[in-house]
């Protein structure tokens, strides 16, 4: 199933209920005064971010979302019921834009905090509200006001402390499964990961989030392959963990693979290119000889970390370096 991280919706706040025209009719008051109540207010449209959601799949197939309308006022000065609010649950990291003008209306960066977006219409006044010295039996009432409406474009920008990047089949999903409780699909063929997944890594009473992003290919910044769809999710990560398959044992091959992804990150924008980067030589257990760390360092200008997720090599050191980079007081040098 394709990863849905952009969607357009038409949102409608509820219409206010109409006011009531009514006159009191009781035994001792056969021709009583006006007692029509006011209409109820229309429901609001409220957005809320949930950590349990990471795509817009639940919104697929439904483009119009409406809050409840207010009820009509009733006799005996009873107000109509208020319309139910529309509470739209979205992933943390959702950017809400005006679909027509393109400007950002709100960004949902905190979980479980309601954000009012559209206000429901006011209920109309019943005829009781129009009674006055010169108007004893008003036979008028107001209709309810229309609620606000807006067409919005939702864009997902995943929030994670660190993002795993690399060519397809570099070992990112396996690493995420070893470092966190996440259980991404793992297989020995490219593009197993078709949508980002986030895991939580714990170390010495600290936690950090780690995003497994689909493999990039050359030309991803121009829209080729799966990469262009997901490069934007790298923008909000603090640290990049760049995995390169080192099973060939050849420094030039490893450096060339690193340059492909590095070039795509730089082509996408300076925001990503400037992030701290950890170069990780993955699949070290498949090498017949120790990976050529010194030569790779010379060719890339990075201090690589040797890793084997299957054999457990380098996992502790990687975790320590990630948490050090995550801390605000840490120096930005990634090696």
VEXPA-831521 format. One record per residue (C-alpha): residue number from 1; residue in three letters; x, y, z; chain. Coordinates in Angstrom, 2 decimals. Example, Ala and Ser with C-alpha at 12.3 -4.5 7.8 and 13.67 -1.06 7.14 Angstrom:
2
i->1 aa->ALA x->12.30 y->-4.50 z->7.80 ch->A
i->2 aa->SER x->13.67 y->-1.06 z->7.14 ch->A
END
This chain:
335
i->1 aa->UNK x->0.00 y->0.00 z->0.00 ch->A
i->2 aa->UNK x->1.48 y->3.42 z->-0.97 ch->A
i->3 aa->UNK x->2.54 y->5.67 z->1.87 ch->A
i->4 aa->UNK x->0.06 y->8.54 z->2.08 ch->A
i->5 aa->UNK x->1.78 y->11.67 z->3.40 ch->A
i->6 aa->UNK x->-0.11 y->14.40 z->1.49 ch->A
i->7 aa->UNK x->-3.86 y->14.87 z->1.21 ch->A
i->8 aa->UNK x->-6.34 y->17.65 z->0.52 ch->A
i->9 aa->UNK x->-9.50 y->17.96 z->2.59 ch->A
i->10 aa->UNK x->-12.51 y->20.25 z->2.62 ch->A
i->11 aa->UNK x->-13.36 y->21.07 z->6.23 ch->A
i->12 aa->UNK x->-16.68 y->22.47 z->7.37 ch->A
i->13 aa->UNK x->-17.47 y->23.81 z->10.81 ch->A
i->14 aa->UNK x->-21.08 y->23.30 z->11.85 ch->A
i->15 aa->UNK x->-23.92 y->25.70 z->11.07 ch->A
i->16 aa->UNK x->-25.68 y->27.33 z->13.98 ch->A
i->17 aa->UNK x->-29.23 y->26.24 z->14.71 ch->A
i->18 aa->UNK x->-32.18 y->28.49 z->13.88 ch->A
i->19 aa->UNK x->-33.96 y->30.42 z->16.58 ch->A
i->20 aa->UNK x->-37.47 y->29.36 z->17.54 ch->A
i->21 aa->UNK x->-40.72 y->31.29 z->17.17 ch->A
i->22 aa->UNK x->-43.01 y->30.27 z->20.00 ch->A
i->23 aa->UNK x->-45.51 y->31.79 z->22.45 ch->A
i->24 aa->UNK x->-46.31 y->30.57 z->25.90 ch->A
i->25 aa->UNK x->-49.61 y->28.72 z->26.06 ch->A
i->26 aa->UNK x->-50.77 y->27.70 z->29.53 ch->A
i->27 aa->UNK x->-54.10 y->27.56 z->31.36 ch->A
i->28 aa->UNK x->-53.49 y->30.70 z->33.33 ch->A
i->29 aa->UNK x->-51.76 y->32.33 z->30.36 ch->A
i->30 aa->UNK x->-53.71 y->31.51 z->27.18 ch->A
i->31 aa->UNK x->-52.02 y->34.27 z->25.25 ch->A
i->32 aa->UNK x->-48.57 y->34.39 z->26.77 ch->A
i->33 aa->UNK x->-45.52 y->36.20 z->25.50 ch->A
i->34 aa->UNK x->-42.78 y->34.98 z->23.19 ch->A
i->35 aa->UNK x->-40.72 y->32.12 z->24.57 ch->A
i->36 aa->UNK x->-38.79 y->30.85 z->21.54 ch->A
i->37 aa->UNK x->-35.25 y->29.84 z->22.46 ch->A
i->38 aa->UNK x->-32.00 y->30.45 z->20.62 ch->A
i->39 aa->UNK x->-30.46 y->27.95 z->18.26 ch->A
i->40 aa->UNK x->-27.41 y->25.95 z->19.33 ch->A
i->41 aa->UNK x->-23.95 y->26.83 z->18.10 ch->A
i->42 aa->UNK x->-22.36 y->24.84 z->15.31 ch->A
i->43 aa->UNK x->-19.51 y->22.49 z->16.10 ch->A
i->44 aa->UNK x->-15.89 y->23.57 z->15.69 ch->A
i->45 aa->UNK x->-13.18 y->21.82 z->13.68 ch->A
i->46 aa->UNK x->-10.34 y->20.85 z->16.00 ch->A
i->47 aa->UNK x->-7.06 y->19.20 z->15.07 ch->A
i->48 aa->UNK x->-5.07 y->16.98 z->17.40 ch->A
i->49 aa->UNK x->-1.79 y->15.14 z->16.84 ch->A
i->50 aa->UNK x->-1.48 y->11.53 z->17.95 ch->A
i->51 aa->UNK x->1.74 y->9.54 z->18.25 ch->A
i->52 aa->UNK x->-0.22 y->6.43 z->17.29 ch->A
i->53 aa->UNK x->-0.67 y->7.76 z->13.73 ch->A
i->54 aa->UNK x->2.11 y->8.07 z->11.18 ch->A
i->55 aa->UNK x->0.28 y->8.32 z->7.84 ch->A
i->56 aa->UNK x->-2.91 y->9.82 z->6.43 ch->A
i->57 aa->UNK x->-4.24 y->6.42 z->5.40 ch->A
i->58 aa->UNK x->-7.31 y->6.84 z->7.62 ch->A
i->59 aa->UNK x->-8.30 y->9.92 z->5.60 ch->A
i->60 aa->UNK x->-8.12 y->8.21 z->2.22 ch->A
i->61 aa->UNK x->-11.35 y->8.15 z->0.25 ch->A
i->62 aa->UNK x->-13.07 y->10.87 z->2.26 ch->A
i->63 aa->UNK x->-12.42 y->14.46 z->1.22 ch->A
i->64 aa->UNK x->-15.26 y->16.27 z->3.02 ch->A
i->65 aa->UNK x->-15.28 y->16.43 z->6.81 ch->A
i->66 aa->UNK x->-18.03 y->18.21 z->8.73 ch->A
i->67 aa->UNK x->-18.64 y->19.20 z->12.30 ch->A
i->68 aa->UNK x->-22.18 y->18.87 z->13.62 ch->A
i->69 aa->UNK x->-24.85 y->21.53 z->13.08 ch->A
i->70 aa->UNK x->-26.51 y->23.19 z->16.02 ch->A
i->71 aa->UNK x->-30.07 y->22.26 z->16.90 ch->A
i->72 aa->UNK x->-33.05 y->24.58 z->16.51 ch->A
i->73 aa->UNK x->-34.22 y->26.53 z->19.53 ch->A
i->74 aa->UNK x->-37.32 y->25.29 z->21.33 ch->A
i->75 aa->UNK x->-40.28 y->26.59 z->23.25 ch->A
i->76 aa->UNK x->-40.04 y->27.65 z->26.89 ch->A
i->77 aa->UNK x->-36.84 y->29.54 z->26.03 ch->A
i->78 aa->UNK x->-34.88 y->26.31 z->25.61 ch->A
i->79 aa->UNK x->-31.75 y->26.66 z->23.53 ch->A
i->80 aa->UNK x->-31.02 y->24.17 z->20.79 ch->A
i->81 aa->UNK x->-28.33 y->21.59 z->21.35 ch->A
i->82 aa->UNK x->-24.79 y->22.50 z->20.37 ch->A
i->83 aa->UNK x->-23.36 y->20.78 z->17.29 ch->A
i->84 aa->UNK x->-20.69 y->18.18 z->17.93 ch->A
i->85 aa->UNK x->-17.11 y->19.28 z->17.31 ch->A
i->86 aa->UNK x->-15.10 y->17.52 z->14.61 ch->A
i->87 aa->UNK x->-11.90 y->16.22 z->16.24 ch->A
i->88 aa->UNK x->-9.55 y->15.28 z->13.42 ch->A
i->89 aa->UNK x->-6.69 y->13.06 z->14.62 ch->A
i->90 aa->UNK x->-3.48 y->13.45 z->12.61 ch->A
i->91 aa->UNK x->0.14 y->12.32 z->12.90 ch->A
i->92 aa->UNK x->2.61 y->14.38 z->14.89 ch->A
i->93 aa->UNK x->4.53 y->16.51 z->12.41 ch->A
i->94 aa->UNK x->1.55 y->17.38 z->10.22 ch->A
i->95 aa->UNK x->1.78 y->20.72 z->8.40 ch->A
i->96 aa->UNK x->-1.62 y->22.22 z->7.60 ch->A
i->97 aa->UNK x->-1.68 y->24.62 z->4.64 ch->A
i->98 aa->UNK x->-4.40 y->26.67 z->3.01 ch->A
i->99 aa->UNK x->-4.94 y->24.75 z->-0.23 ch->A
i->100 aa->UNK x->-5.70 y->27.86 z->-2.27 ch->A
i->101 aa->UNK x->-2.94 y->30.20 z->-1.10 ch->A
i->102 aa->UNK x->-0.38 y->27.71 z->0.12 ch->A
i->103 aa->UNK x->0.50 y->29.42 z->3.39 ch->A
i->104 aa->UNK x->0.94 y->27.43 z->6.60 ch->A
i->105 aa->UNK x->-2.01 y->27.62 z->8.98 ch->A
i->106 aa->UNK x->-0.59 y->25.45 z->11.75 ch->A
i->107 aa->UNK x->2.03 y->22.80 z->12.41 ch->A
i->108 aa->UNK x->1.19 y->19.97 z->14.78 ch->A
i->109 aa->UNK x->4.44 y->19.34 z->16.61 ch->A
i->110 aa->UNK x->3.11 y->18.41 z->20.07 ch->A
i->111 aa->UNK x->1.03 y->15.32 z->20.76 ch->A
i->112 aa->UNK x->-2.41 y->15.36 z->22.38 ch->A
i->113 aa->UNK x->-2.86 y->19.14 z->22.32 ch->A
i->114 aa->UNK x->-6.13 y->20.23 z->20.66 ch->A
i->115 aa->UNK x->-5.70 y->22.99 z->18.08 ch->A
i->116 aa->UNK x->-8.91 y->24.82 z->17.06 ch->A
i->117 aa->UNK x->-8.92 y->25.48 z->13.32 ch->A
i->118 aa->UNK x->-12.46 y->26.47 z->12.26 ch->A
i->119 aa->UNK x->-15.22 y->27.96 z->14.36 ch->A
i->120 aa->UNK x->-18.81 y->26.87 z->14.19 ch->A
i->121 aa->UNK x->-21.60 y->29.30 z->13.38 ch->A
i->122 aa->UNK x->-23.52 y->31.13 z->16.09 ch->A
i->123 aa->UNK x->-27.04 y->29.99 z->16.77 ch->A
i->124 aa->UNK x->-29.86 y->32.28 z->15.68 ch->A
i->125 aa->UNK x->-31.89 y->34.17 z->18.26 ch->A
i->126 aa->UNK x->-35.40 y->33.02 z->19.06 ch->A
i->127 aa->UNK x->-38.34 y->35.42 z->19.22 ch->A
i->128 aa->UNK x->-37.96 y->35.75 z->22.99 ch->A
i->129 aa->UNK x->-34.79 y->37.75 z->22.33 ch->A
i->130 aa->UNK x->-36.70 y->40.27 z->20.20 ch->A
i->131 aa->UNK x->-39.28 y->41.18 z->22.82 ch->A
i->132 aa->UNK x->-39.20 y->44.83 z->23.84 ch->A
i->133 aa->UNK x->-41.39 y->47.71 z->25.01 ch->A
i->134 aa->UNK x->-42.51 y->48.39 z->21.48 ch->A
i->135 aa->UNK x->-42.60 y->44.77 z->20.36 ch->A
i->136 aa->UNK x->-44.63 y->42.56 z->22.66 ch->A
i->137 aa->UNK x->-45.37 y->39.70 z->20.25 ch->A
i->138 aa->UNK x->-42.45 y->39.43 z->17.84 ch->A
i->139 aa->UNK x->-42.92 y->36.77 z->15.22 ch->A
i->140 aa->UNK x->-39.35 y->36.77 z->14.02 ch->A
i->141 aa->UNK x->-36.34 y->34.61 z->14.67 ch->A
i->142 aa->UNK x->-32.87 y->34.44 z->13.17 ch->A
i->143 aa->UNK x->-31.44 y->31.62 z->11.11 ch->A
i->144 aa->UNK x->-28.20 y->30.18 z->12.38 ch->A
i->145 aa->UNK x->-24.90 y->31.45 z->11.03 ch->A
i->146 aa->UNK x->-22.87 y->29.34 z->8.65 ch->A
i->147 aa->UNK x->-19.74 y->27.78 z->10.11 ch->A
i->148 aa->UNK x->-16.31 y->28.54 z->8.75 ch->A
i->149 aa->UNK x->-15.02 y->26.38 z->5.92 ch->A
i->150 aa->UNK x->-11.63 y->25.91 z->4.37 ch->A
i->151 aa->UNK x->-9.90 y->23.63 z->1.92 ch->A
i->152 aa->UNK x->-6.62 y->22.50 z->3.41 ch->A
i->153 aa->UNK x->-3.62 y->20.51 z->2.28 ch->A
i->154 aa->UNK x->-2.07 y->18.26 z->4.89 ch->A
i->155 aa->UNK x->1.61 y->17.44 z->4.56 ch->A
i->156 aa->UNK x->3.42 y->15.03 z->6.84 ch->A
i->157 aa->UNK x->6.93 y->15.81 z->8.07 ch->A
i->158 aa->UNK x->7.97 y->13.03 z->10.41 ch->A
i->159 aa->UNK x->9.52 y->14.11 z->13.70 ch->A
i->160 aa->UNK x->12.45 y->11.98 z->14.83 ch->A
i->161 aa->UNK x->15.74 y->12.56 z->16.62 ch->A
i->162 aa->UNK x->17.70 y->10.56 z->14.07 ch->A
i->163 aa->UNK x->16.99 y->9.39 z->10.54 ch->A
i->164 aa->UNK x->18.44 y->6.31 z->8.85 ch->A
i->165 aa->UNK x->19.42 y->7.02 z->5.26 ch->A
i->166 aa->UNK x->21.24 y->5.04 z->2.61 ch->A
i->167 aa->UNK x->20.80 y->3.15 z->-0.62 ch->A
i->168 aa->UNK x->18.17 y->0.41 z->-0.80 ch->A
i->169 aa->UNK x->19.09 y->-2.76 z->1.11 ch->A
i->170 aa->UNK x->21.79 y->-1.01 z->3.18 ch->A
i->171 aa->UNK x->20.50 y->-2.58 z->6.38 ch->A
i->172 aa->UNK x->18.42 y->0.27 z->7.82 ch->A
i->173 aa->UNK x->15.35 y->-1.79 z->8.74 ch->A
i->174 aa->UNK x->17.44 y->-4.47 z->10.41 ch->A
i->175 aa->UNK x->19.26 y->-1.83 z->12.44 ch->A
i->176 aa->UNK x->16.00 y->-0.24 z->13.57 ch->A
i->177 aa->UNK x->14.69 y->-3.62 z->14.69 ch->A
i->178 aa->UNK x->17.86 y->-4.21 z->16.75 ch->A
i->179 aa->UNK x->18.02 y->-0.77 z->18.36 ch->A
i->180 aa->UNK x->14.33 y->-0.35 z->19.16 ch->A
i->181 aa->UNK x->11.09 y->-2.18 z->19.76 ch->A
i->182 aa->UNK x->9.97 y->-1.43 z->16.18 ch->A
i->183 aa->UNK x->9.55 y->-4.45 z->13.94 ch->A
i->184 aa->UNK x->9.91 y->-3.25 z->10.33 ch->A
i->185 aa->UNK x->9.75 y->-5.68 z->7.44 ch->A
i->186 aa->UNK x->13.22 y->-7.00 z->6.66 ch->A
i->187 aa->UNK x->14.25 y->-8.85 z->3.50 ch->A
i->188 aa->UNK x->17.26 y->-9.15 z->1.21 ch->A
i->189 aa->UNK x->15.98 y->-7.12 z->-1.71 ch->A
i->190 aa->UNK x->15.73 y->-3.39 z->-2.45 ch->A
i->191 aa->UNK x->12.78 y->-1.24 z->-1.46 ch->A
i->192 aa->UNK x->11.50 y->-3.51 z->1.30 ch->A
i->193 aa->UNK x->10.76 y->-0.32 z->3.22 ch->A
i->194 aa->UNK x->7.95 y->1.45 z->1.38 ch->A
i->195 aa->UNK x->7.02 y->3.84 z->4.17 ch->A
i->196 aa->UNK x->8.90 y->5.46 z->7.06 ch->A
i->197 aa->UNK x->8.80 y->3.72 z->10.41 ch->A
i->198 aa->UNK x->9.76 y->5.16 z->13.78 ch->A
i->199 aa->UNK x->11.23 y->3.25 z->16.71 ch->A
i->200 aa->UNK x->12.07 y->4.37 z->20.23 ch->A
i->201 aa->UNK x->15.61 y->3.69 z->21.46 ch->A
i->202 aa->UNK x->16.29 y->3.61 z->25.20 ch->A
i->203 aa->UNK x->19.66 y->4.02 z->26.92 ch->A
i->204 aa->UNK x->20.44 y->4.86 z->30.56 ch->A
i->205 aa->UNK x->16.93 y->6.22 z->31.24 ch->A
i->206 aa->UNK x->17.01 y->8.35 z->28.08 ch->A
i->207 aa->UNK x->14.87 y->7.89 z->25.01 ch->A
i->208 aa->UNK x->15.24 y->8.96 z->21.41 ch->A
i->209 aa->UNK x->13.24 y->8.35 z->18.26 ch->A
i->210 aa->UNK x->14.82 y->6.78 z->15.21 ch->A
i->211 aa->UNK x->13.18 y->6.88 z->11.76 ch->A
i->212 aa->UNK x->13.77 y->4.20 z->9.15 ch->A
i->213 aa->UNK x->13.42 y->6.00 z->5.81 ch->A
i->214 aa->UNK x->13.09 y->4.27 z->2.44 ch->A
i->215 aa->UNK x->16.29 y->3.79 z->0.46 ch->A
i->216 aa->UNK x->17.42 y->6.62 z->-1.78 ch->A
i->217 aa->UNK x->18.67 y->6.17 z->-5.32 ch->A
i->218 aa->UNK x->20.62 y->8.44 z->-7.62 ch->A
i->219 aa->UNK x->18.26 y->11.12 z->-8.89 ch->A
i->220 aa->UNK x->15.97 y->10.97 z->-5.84 ch->A
i->221 aa->UNK x->16.11 y->14.75 z->-5.41 ch->A
i->222 aa->UNK x->14.70 y->15.04 z->-8.94 ch->A
i->223 aa->UNK x->11.81 y->12.71 z->-8.18 ch->A
i->224 aa->UNK x->13.21 y->9.33 z->-9.22 ch->A
i->225 aa->UNK x->12.41 y->6.17 z->-7.29 ch->A
i->226 aa->UNK x->10.91 y->6.39 z->-3.81 ch->A
i->227 aa->UNK x->13.40 y->8.91 z->-2.49 ch->A
i->228 aa->UNK x->11.80 y->12.23 z->-3.44 ch->A
i->229 aa->UNK x->8.64 y->11.35 z->-1.57 ch->A
i->230 aa->UNK x->10.58 y->10.83 z->1.64 ch->A
i->231 aa->UNK x->13.50 y->13.26 z->1.51 ch->A
i->232 aa->UNK x->11.28 y->15.85 z->3.18 ch->A
i->233 aa->UNK x->11.01 y->13.61 z->6.24 ch->A
i->234 aa->UNK x->14.75 y->13.96 z->6.78 ch->A
i->235 aa->UNK x->14.37 y->17.71 z->7.30 ch->A
i->236 aa->UNK x->13.14 y->17.45 z->10.89 ch->A
i->237 aa->UNK x->15.62 y->14.85 z->12.13 ch->A
i->238 aa->UNK x->18.52 y->16.11 z->14.24 ch->A
i->239 aa->UNK x->21.08 y->13.55 z->13.14 ch->A
i->240 aa->UNK x->21.58 y->11.47 z->10.00 ch->A
i->241 aa->UNK x->22.74 y->7.88 z->10.31 ch->A
i->242 aa->UNK x->24.12 y->7.09 z->6.88 ch->A
i->243 aa->UNK x->24.34 y->3.33 z->6.34 ch->A
i->244 aa->UNK x->26.52 y->1.99 z->3.54 ch->A
i->245 aa->UNK x->26.75 y->-1.71 z->2.70 ch->A
i->246 aa->UNK x->30.38 y->-2.62 z->3.33 ch->A
i->247 aa->UNK x->30.08 y->-6.31 z->2.40 ch->A
i->248 aa->UNK x->32.10 y->-5.76 z->-0.80 ch->A
i->249 aa->UNK x->35.16 y->-4.90 z->1.31 ch->A
i->250 aa->UNK x->36.23 y->-2.39 z->-1.34 ch->A
i->251 aa->UNK x->36.80 y->1.17 z->-0.12 ch->A
i->252 aa->UNK x->36.16 y->2.78 z->-3.52 ch->A
i->253 aa->UNK x->32.81 y->0.96 z->-3.87 ch->A
i->254 aa->UNK x->31.79 y->1.97 z->-0.36 ch->A
i->255 aa->UNK x->32.78 y->5.60 z->-0.91 ch->A
i->256 aa->UNK x->30.90 y->5.70 z->-4.23 ch->A
i->257 aa->UNK x->27.70 y->4.47 z->-2.55 ch->A
i->258 aa->UNK x->28.12 y->7.09 z->0.16 ch->A
i->259 aa->UNK x->28.56 y->9.85 z->-2.46 ch->A
i->260 aa->UNK x->25.33 y->8.91 z->-4.28 ch->A
i->261 aa->UNK x->23.17 y->9.42 z->-1.21 ch->A
i->262 aa->UNK x->25.21 y->12.36 z->0.03 ch->A
i->263 aa->UNK x->24.77 y->14.07 z->-3.32 ch->A
i->264 aa->UNK x->21.00 y->13.62 z->-3.19 ch->A
i->265 aa->UNK x->20.82 y->15.04 z->0.33 ch->A
i->266 aa->UNK x->22.85 y->18.09 z->-0.69 ch->A
i->267 aa->UNK x->20.81 y->18.57 z->-3.87 ch->A
i->268 aa->UNK x->17.60 y->18.61 z->-1.86 ch->A
i->269 aa->UNK x->18.71 y->21.54 z->0.28 ch->A
i->270 aa->UNK x->21.19 y->23.00 z->2.72 ch->A
i->271 aa->UNK x->18.95 y->22.22 z->5.70 ch->A
i->272 aa->UNK x->19.56 y->18.50 z->5.28 ch->A
i->273 aa->UNK x->23.17 y->18.76 z->4.12 ch->A
i->274 aa->UNK x->24.16 y->20.68 z->7.26 ch->A
i->275 aa->UNK x->22.89 y->18.05 z->9.71 ch->A
i->276 aa->UNK x->25.36 y->15.99 z->11.73 ch->A
i->277 aa->UNK x->26.03 y->12.72 z->9.94 ch->A
i->278 aa->UNK x->27.26 y->9.38 z->11.25 ch->A
i->279 aa->UNK x->28.75 y->7.18 z->8.54 ch->A
i->280 aa->UNK x->28.08 y->3.53 z->9.36 ch->A
i->281 aa->UNK x->29.65 y->0.64 z->7.46 ch->A
i->282 aa->UNK x->26.94 y->-1.99 z->7.73 ch->A
i->283 aa->UNK x->26.91 y->-5.77 z->7.16 ch->A
i->284 aa->UNK x->30.43 y->-6.13 z->8.53 ch->A
i->285 aa->UNK x->29.71 y->-9.81 z->9.27 ch->A
i->286 aa->UNK x->29.64 y->-10.49 z->5.52 ch->A
i->287 aa->UNK x->33.16 y->-9.17 z->4.94 ch->A
i->288 aa->UNK x->35.92 y->-11.76 z->4.47 ch->A
i->289 aa->UNK x->38.38 y->-9.22 z->5.93 ch->A
i->290 aa->UNK x->37.85 y->-6.24 z->8.27 ch->A
i->291 aa->UNK x->36.26 y->-3.29 z->6.41 ch->A
i->292 aa->UNK x->38.82 y->-0.75 z->5.09 ch->A
i->293 aa->UNK x->37.97 y->1.90 z->7.68 ch->A
i->294 aa->UNK x->41.05 y->4.08 z->7.18 ch->A
i->295 aa->UNK x->40.70 y->4.20 z->3.39 ch->A
i->296 aa->UNK x->36.97 y->4.95 z->3.59 ch->A
i->297 aa->UNK x->37.71 y->7.75 z->6.05 ch->A
i->298 aa->UNK x->40.25 y->9.22 z->3.60 ch->A
i->299 aa->UNK x->37.83 y->9.04 z->0.66 ch->A
i->300 aa->UNK x->34.78 y->10.40 z->2.48 ch->A
i->301 aa->UNK x->36.23 y->12.71 z->5.11 ch->A
i->302 aa->UNK x->34.15 y->10.87 z->7.71 ch->A
i->303 aa->UNK x->35.17 y->8.69 z->10.64 ch->A
i->304 aa->UNK x->33.11 y->5.56 z->9.92 ch->A
i->305 aa->UNK x->31.68 y->3.19 z->12.47 ch->A
i->306 aa->UNK x->31.76 y->-0.53 z->11.68 ch->A
i->307 aa->UNK x->28.45 y->-2.27 z->12.29 ch->A
i->308 aa->UNK x->26.78 y->-5.64 z->12.00 ch->A
i->309 aa->UNK x->23.18 y->-5.63 z->13.16 ch->A
i->310 aa->UNK x->22.97 y->-9.43 z->12.90 ch->A
i->311 aa->UNK x->26.17 y->-10.07 z->14.88 ch->A
i->312 aa->UNK x->25.64 y->-7.19 z->17.29 ch->A
i->313 aa->UNK x->28.89 y->-5.48 z->16.32 ch->A
i->314 aa->UNK x->28.98 y->-1.72 z->16.90 ch->A
i->315 aa->UNK x->25.45 y->-1.37 z->18.29 ch->A
i->316 aa->UNK x->26.56 y->-0.08 z->21.68 ch->A
i->317 aa->UNK x->28.97 y->2.44 z->20.20 ch->A
i->318 aa->UNK x->26.37 y->3.65 z->17.71 ch->A
i->319 aa->UNK x->23.83 y->4.16 z->20.49 ch->A
i->320 aa->UNK x->26.34 y->6.10 z->22.59 ch->A
i->321 aa->UNK x->27.29 y->8.37 z->19.69 ch->A
i->322 aa->UNK x->23.66 y->9.01 z->18.77 ch->A
i->323 aa->UNK x->22.69 y->10.03 z->22.29 ch->A
i->324 aa->UNK x->25.78 y->12.25 z->22.55 ch->A
i->325 aa->UNK x->24.82 y->14.05 z->19.36 ch->A
i->326 aa->UNK x->21.21 y->14.36 z->20.51 ch->A
i->327 aa->UNK x->22.11 y->16.24 z->23.69 ch->A
i->328 aa->UNK x->21.96 y->20.04 z->23.23 ch->A
i->329 aa->UNK x->25.38 y->20.56 z->24.80 ch->A
i->330 aa->UNK x->27.04 y->18.12 z->22.44 ch->A
i->331 aa->UNK x->29.48 y->19.34 z->19.83 ch->A
i->332 aa->UNK x->28.07 y->19.11 z->16.30 ch->A
i->333 aa->UNK x->31.05 y->17.18 z->14.90 ch->A
i->334 aa->UNK x->29.77 y->13.82 z->13.70 ch->A
i->335 aa->UNK x->33.14 y->12.48 z->12.77 ch->A
END
